[in-house]
Amino acid sequence: MFNIKYIQNENNNFNFKYFLATSSCSSDDDSTTIQSTPITFSEIGKGGLFGNGTEGIAQSNMVIDNTTDWQNLMTQMDSYSNVTTLFSETNIDFNTYIVIGIFLEVKPSGWEVEIINIEENTTDIMVSKTETEAINSVITQPFHIVKIPITDKPIEFE
């Protein structure tokens, strides 16, 4: 059973949704396998925010499905330094794609987050990430943003 919570972050001045997911599964049949298909994703941006939290972006998993929310996120990300100028693209066709972003909390030393896998199964889309501590002494808020083809299935994060 999956329990999906839709949370509006009160610190933001715009209206995009955070999708947080928790899951618990139980089955008496250990032979049950879930068929999944990898989804090819395109990286838009990866790195760190350097404003020590002044950008006002909470630790979150994001799914953005419209231009207004996307523009608002980029504006917020650029409020301390222009990080979006390094993005591979900023004009997203939301009739074809959705954007998935992962933001870690502000870290006292360098860290990285990377979306390593996105898989579709019969009920949802599962996003997997890895976090790695880097060797530097800069306060950062790591992020990774990708796009995938549009889907009606719920997006879950491991």
N, C-alpha and C positions, 0 to 999 in steps of 0.2 A: 504494500500500500504506500502511495506517495502522498505527502502532505505538502502542498505548495502554498507559500505565503506571499502575498503581494504587499510590499511595504513602500510607502511614500516617505522619502527622506525629507524631514521638515527643514533641514539646513539648506536645501536647494531652492532656488527661485524658479525652477521650471518643473515640468511635469513629465518625467520619464519614470518607468517602473523598474524596481529592483525585483528580481525573482530569486528568492532563496528557497532552497529545497532541503527537506530532510526525508530520509527514507528508512523503512524497515520492512524486511521481507521475511516470510517464513513459509516453508513448504515441507510437507511430509514426503514429497517425491524428490529425492536428490538427483534423479536423472533428468530433470527438467533443464533445458538449455534455452537461453534467450538468443534468438538470431539478431545480429546487429550488422549494420553496414556502415563503414567509415564514410564520413562526409568530408569532402575536400573543402578546406577553408582558405581564405586569402588574408594574409596579415595586412592590417592597416597601419598599426603603430604599436611599438613596444618600447618601454623604457621606464623612466621615473619622473615624477613630479618633484620639484625641488623647493617648493614654497613652505615646507614644514607644516603642511595642513592648511595653509591660508587659502588654497583653492576651494576648500569646503567640500571635498568629495570623500564620502565615508568609505570604509572598507566595504566592498560590495561586488556582487555578480550582476551584470546588467544585460538586458536585452532591449535594444532600441529598434523600433520599427517605423520611425517617421523622421522626416527632415527637421522639424522643429526641435524635437528632443536631441537629435544629433548635433545641430548647430549650437544649442544651449550647452551641451556637454563640452564641445570644443571650446566655446567661449570661456567656460569655467576652467577648463584645463589650462588655457592660455592666460589666465588672470595673473599669474606670477611671472612666467616666462613662456615664450611662444613655442611650445613643444609640438603643436600640430603641424608646424611647417615641415617637420620631418616625416609626416605621415605619407604613405604611398599614394593615398587618395583621400579626398575629403568630400567629393561629390558622389554620394551613394544613391543608386536607383532603388528606392524602397519598394518599388513594385516588383523587384526581382530579388532583392537581398534583405537580410536583417543583420544588425551589428551585435556582436557579443563582446562584452568587455569585462575584464576582471581587474579590480583595484584592491591591492592589499592595504593594510593600515600603514601609517607613517612609521618608518623603521629608523632606528638610531644609527644604523650602518647600512651599507649598500646591500640590497637584495634584488632579486629578479623573480618575476612570475612569468610562466610561459604556458599557454594553452597547447597541450601536447597531442590531444586527440578529441575528435568530436564524432560520436557514433549515433546512428538512428536505429532504434529498435521498434517493436510493434506499437508501443504506447507513448514513447517520448524521444527526445534528443538528449544525449548525455555528453557533457563537457568535462574533460579531465585536464588538470593543470599540475604543474610542479613549481615549487618554490625553492630558490637556491640563494644561499648567502654569498655575496660577493665580497671581495677584499678591497674595501675602501672605507673611509670614515665620513662619508657624506650622508646627511639625513635625506632620505628619499621616500617616496610613496610609489612603489612599483605598479605598473599596469601592463596589460596586453589586450589589444583590441583587434578583432578579426571580423570578417563577414562570411556568411553562409547563404546558400539559396533560401528564399523565403519558405516557411513551413507553418502549418497550423498546429503542429505537435508542441506540447509544453517542453521548455528547455530546463533541464536539470543540471546541477553542478555537483561534482564529487567533492 
